[in-house]
Amino acid sequence: MRWSSRPRPRRWCRLVAMLFAMLCVGCSGVARTPVSSTPAACTGRALTPASNVQAAISAAPPGSTFCFGPGIYRVSALIPKSGDVLDGGRQAAILDGGSSASYAVYGNSSSPGPSDVTIRGFVIRDYHSQLQYGAIDDVNGPGWVIQGNHITHNAAVGVETGDEVKVLDNLIDWNGQEGFGAAGYGGLYEGNEIAYNNFKLAVDPGWEAGGGKAWATDDLTFESNYVHDNGGTGLWADTNNINTVFDHNIVSNNRGPGIYDEISYNATITNNIVTGNGMPSAPGSDKGQGWAWEAGIQVRASGGLSPSSPLIIAHNTVIDNFNGITLLQSPSPNACYDKPIHEGLYGPCRVQNVIVEDNYITMSQGMTGEVQDGTNNSMFMSWNNHWLNNHYCVVSAVHPADGYAYGWFGWMNHYRSWSAWQAYGLDKSGTFKVGGICKAPSSAQSSDAEGNLMGGMPEVSSVTRK
């Protein structure tokens, strides 16, 4: 199957143009005003802050639409019915937990839970669930649509989602642990801004905090999201995720790695812009962990299940992260050591069958390459990993004294120069230059209908998956 992408939404094109313009003048960070794609008018059962909202939902048949008028609603754990639509009137309605209620909307009161629920156009704030639970919390009911909301200042997670969810065009920010937690199969996170979560660094970023984490998902897609300034990893797929797609996201200035695929299978990481992650400018960062951690794109103990189903990292622009693109086999050789959580559900936890192709990588410190922390060199020799036609821009020919990396590339348990890297047969058609920012050629750039530059982000064309 040939991988391609739909045309980018205009908001994404504008973000790309802004980001590259700021990079050119040395700025760090992009701000935007959240937009709501909620319909302007709601037709259904009218509610006011004085209404008994749960009683109204319980009295109505499944598939009802509830139009929340302007104001603050002190509600707790609303339980919708299948097919219900809860409409907040373009964020005129505020669901407020008063820092005591656990959930705004709850889909886990039964199994299976209510399906095909839509929650759109609210401000959802100040809910106080325990860690790993969301202000909107639904794992048991499939097909929910969570769209056009501002989900903010909740104690733990903004949204916790399950099968076939669509999380679209939300602003998810300033939540105490992370923006989202994802489980199940067939989900889509698209067009969201996910920012400033775990802002107090109260939750260990190495456990679960930051932009958000996916756990044991199948066919989950993250597309055209803007993920920035979180106190942890930007986008993280951790343990037994399979066929995860990260496409056309902008991931910037997060405390940990930008995009992290860990102990998972057959990911596709394409067409993303990944900048400034793990760097001192990120929330709470100091010198970082060193070695190959906190990379713009980081893979640990993940790979493709076969040569025909590789893990693909292609057509990304990776600029000035703590490290560039890194593949880690750790612990080596067997990283499936936590049997109680069923690590290795689909196969060995190995960096195998990985294609890293046509990426544009700018480094002012750190390294790009593969590392392992044992004595087994199989990831270099026989696990079918390929580095093809990548392009590198570095701050100086001689690697700076950053205190943890001693060459621009890592291979066969040593730091390597560009010439040594190529001598191993890596990036034989790639390029390496001193100075500047690596971007796709101007011929690959295009503009949207408003004339906004699409930042030189080519669509995937050369990488195929059978």
N, C-alpha and C positions, 0 to 999 in steps of 0.2 A: 504494500500500500504506500502511495506517495503522500507525504505529509505536506499540507498547505494550510493556509489560514484565511479566515474571512477578512474582508476589508476592515481596517481599523476604525473604530468610532472616532468622531471628530475630537472628542475630549482627549483621547489618547494621543492623537497627532499634536494637539496643542501642548500637552505635557512634555512630549519628546522635544519639541522645538524649544520650549522654555528651559528644559534640562540642559540641552547642548549649548544654548546661549549662555547659561550660567557657568557651565564648565569652561567656556572660552574665556571668561573674565575672572575665573577663580572663585566663584561663589559656591556655596554648599547648601543645597536644600531647595526645594520647590514648594510653594504653597498654592493651594487652590481653594476656591469656595465650593463646598459640597453642593451637588445638584440632586434634585429629586425628580425622578421620572414618573411619580405618582400621577394618575389622571387628575385633572383640575376639579372634577365634580364627582361626587359619590352618590349613587342611587341605591337606597336600601333602608334599613332600620336606623333611625336617627337616635343618637345617644348624646348625653351631656355629662359633664363632671358629676352631676347629681344622680345620674342613673346607677342602678344596681347592674353593673355590666355583666357579671357572671350569670345573674338571673335571666337577663335578656338573651344571652347566648344559649342557656339551658332550655329556655322556653321556645326557641325558634327551631325550625327543621334544619337538618344538615344542608349545607350549601347556601346559607344565608349570608348577606352582606350587611355589615354594621358600619355606619358612618359616624365616626366620633367627631363631635363638634369641638371648637377651640377650647382650650383650658387644660388644667392639670387633673389627671385621673389617678387617685391613690388606689391602685389595684394590685392584687397579688395572685400569681399563678393562674391566670385565665386559662381555662381549658376549652378550646374550640371544638367544633364538630367537623367531620370530614367535609371538605369543600367550602368551608367558611372563608369569608374575606373580612379582615379587620382593616379599616381604612382610616388613617389619621389625618386626612385633609391636608396633605403637603406639609407635614410637620407642625400643624397648628395644634394638634393634640399631643400632650405629653403624658407618658406613662411613668409614674414616679414611685419608686419603691421606698422612699423615705429612709434609706440606709438600713432597713430592717427586713422588708419582704425579700424572699429569695429569688423569685422569678416574676417576670412580667407576663410571659406566655409560656405554658408548659404542655409539652406533648407526650410526656412519659408516664401519665397516670394509668395507662393500660398498655398491653402489648398484644397485637399491634395498636399503635396510637392512631389518632385521627390523621387522615391523609389529605394531601392536596389543599392544605391551608395556605392562605396568603396573608402576610402581615406587611402593610405598606404605609409609608408616609408618616411615621411617628418619630418623636423624640423619646428615647427609652433610656432612663437614667436612674442612678442611685439604687440599684438592686444589689442584694448582698448574699449571693449564693456562695457556697463553699468553693474551694479551688477546683478547677476542671469542669465547672458547671456554668452555664450561660444565663444571662438575663433573658434571652430567648433560648429555651432548652428543649430540643426535640431530637431524639435519636430513634424513637420507636415508630414514628409516623412518616411514611414516605411522601415525597413530592411537594414538600413545602416550598413556597416562594417568599423570600424575605427581601423586600425591595424598597429603596428610597428612604431608608430610615437613618436617623442619627442616633447611634447607640454609644453612650458615653458615660464615663464616671461610674461604672459598675464595679463591684468589689473584685470580681474574678474574671470571667470570660464574657465577651460581648455576645457571641452566638455560639451555640453548640448544636451541630447538625448531623443528620443521618442520610438515609437513602434518597437519591434522586432529588436532592435539594437544589434550589437555585437561589444564590445569595447575590443580589444584583444592585449595583449603584448605591451602596450604603456608605456612610461615613462612620467608621468604627474606631473610636479614639479614646484615649485617656482611661482605659479600663485597667483594673489593678493587676491582672495577671497576663492576659493576652486578648487579642482581638477575636479569635475564633478557635474552635476545636471541631475537627471534622472526622466523621466515621462513615461507614456504609459504602454503598456503591453508586456510581453514576452521578455524582454531584458536580455543580458548576459554581465557582466563585468568579464573578466577572464585573468589572467596572467599579470596584470598591476602592475607597481610600482607607487604609488601615495604618494608624499612626499613633505614636506616643503611648502605647500600651506597656504595662509594667514600668510606668514612668518613675515610680519611686524605687525601682529595683528591689522591691520587697520579696519577690519570688526568684529563686535561683534560675538564671537563664539557661543553665546547663541541664536543668530538669524539664521545665516546660513553662516558657514565658516569652513574651515578645509579640511579634505579629500574629503567630498562631501555629498550630500543629495539627497534622493529619495522622491518624492512627488506624492501621488495618483497613485502608480504603481500597476500592477497586474502580478504576476508570474515573478518578476525580480530576477535574480540570481547574487550574487557576489561570485566568486570561484577562489581560488588560487591567490589572489592579495596580494601584500606586501604594507601595508598602514602605514606610519610612519612619525613622526616628523612634523605633521601638526598642525597649530595654531587653533585647534578646535577639534570636534569629528572626529574619524577615518572614520567609515561607519555609516550613519544615515538614517533611514527610518522614515520619519516624516509625519504623517497625511494621513489616508485612503489608506495606502499600504496594500495589501493583498497577502498572499502566497509568501512573500519575503524569499529567501534562502541565508544565509551566510554560506558558507562551505569552509573549508580548506584555510582560509585566515590567514595571519600573520599581526597582528595589534599592533603596538608598539610605545610607546613614543609620543602619541598625547596629545594635551593640555586638551581635554575633555574626555568623555567616549571613550572606544575603539569601541564597537559595540553598537548602540543605536536604539531600536525599540520603537517608540512613537506614541500613538493614532492610532494604526494599528492592523492588524489581521493575525492570522495563520502563523506567521513567523517560520522558521526553522533555528536555530543557532547551527551549529554542526561542530566539528572537527577543530575548529580554535585555534590558539595560540595567546593569548592576554596578552601583557606585558607592564608594566610601563606607562600606560595611566593615565593622570591627576596628575602625580607626579611632584615634583619640577624640575626634569631633562627635562620635556617636554617643548616645546617652550612657553615662556611667563607665565608659571605656577608660582603661589605663593602657598598660603596655601589651595586654592581650596574652594569650596562652602560648604563642610561639609555634614552632614546628610548622605543620601545614594547616593548622586550625584557623577558623574565622576567615575563610576565603569568601570571595564574591560568590562563587559556585563551589560547593563542597559536597563530596560524595564519600560516605564511609560504609564499607562492607555492603555496598549495593552494586548491582550490575544487571546485565541482561541474562535471561534464562538460557538463551541459545544464540549462536551467531545470527540467526534470522530474526531474533527479537532482542536487539541490543538496547542498552541504555544510551541515549543520544544526547549530546551536549553540542549544539550547533547554532551558528549565526547569532551569538550573543555579543553584546558590547560590555566589557568588564573593565572598569576604570578605578584605579587607586583604592583597592580594598586592602585589608591587612595581608592577605595572600590573593593570588589571582584565581585560577581554577585548580583545585586539588582533589586527588583521589587517594583515599587512605584505607589501607587494609590494617585495621586495628580493632581488637588484638589479632595478631597474625599467628598461624594461618586461619584459625577458626574463630570467627567473630560471633557465632551463635552460641553464646555461653549462658544466656538467661532463659533456661527452659521453662520456668513457670509462666512466662508471658509468651511462650510459643514462638520465639524467634526462629526464623528459618522455615516459615510455613510453606513456602513454595519451592525452596531449594536452598543451596548453600549460601551463606552470607559472605559473598566474595565480590571484589572488584573485578568483574569479568565481563567480556563482551561489551566493552564500552567504546563508543566512538566520540572523539572530541574533534570537531571539524569546523573550519571556517569561522572561528571566533576572533574578535578583535579585543586584545588584552593589553591594557596599559598598567604598568607597575612603577611605583616610586619606592617600593620596598617589597619584602617578602619574596615569594616564589610561585611558580606554576609547575605542576607535575604530579608524580606518584610517589607515595611513601608507604613503608610498612614498618612495624615495630618488632618484628621477629627475625628469624633466620631463613624463612621460606621466600624465595625470590620468584615464585610462580606468577605473581601479578605482572612482573616485567617480562617473563620468558614465555609463558604458555597459556595465560588466561585470556588471550585474544583482545587486548586493549590497543587502540589505535589513536594516534595524534596526527591529524591531517590538515595541512593548509591553514594553520592558524597564524595570526599576525600579532606581533608583539612590539610595543613601544615602551622603552624603559628610560629612566631618568639619567642614567649614566652607563657607559660600557662596563665599568668596574662596579660590582654590586656595592651599595653603600653599607656602612657598618650599622645595621639596624639591631644587632644584638641577638638575632635568632636565625637568620638565613645568610648563607655565604655564597650564594650564586643565584641566578635568576631562574634556574630550573632544577627539579629534583628527579633523579632516576637512579636505579640500582644502588640505593642506600647512600648516595652522595649528592651534594650540590654540583650542578654542571653549568658550564658556559654554553652559549648558543652553538658553538662549533662542536662541542662534545655531545650536546643534545642531538644535533643532526647526525652525528657520527653513529648514533644508535638507530638511525633510520626514522627518527621522529620529525614530523613537520618538514619533510624534504622539499615540499613546495611552499613552505611558509615563508614569512618575512620577519626581520628583526631590525629595528632601528633605534637610535638614541634620540630622545627628544620627541615632543609632541604627544598628541592623543590619537590612539588608533581608532579609526572609524571606518565604516564601509565606504568605498569610493563614491564620489558624488554621482556617478552614473547610476548607482543603486538607490539614490534618494528619489523621493517623489513627494507630491503634496496632495492634500485633500482638496475638496471642492472649494474651501475657503482660502487656499493657497498656503496653508501651514506646512512647514517642512516636516517630513516624517523621519528626520534624524538619521537617515542612512541605514534603516533597519530592513535588510532584504528578507523576503519570505523564504522559508525553507524550500529548496528546490533540488539539491543534490543528494540529500540523505533519504534513504528509503527504508521502510520497514515492511517485511513481508507478512 
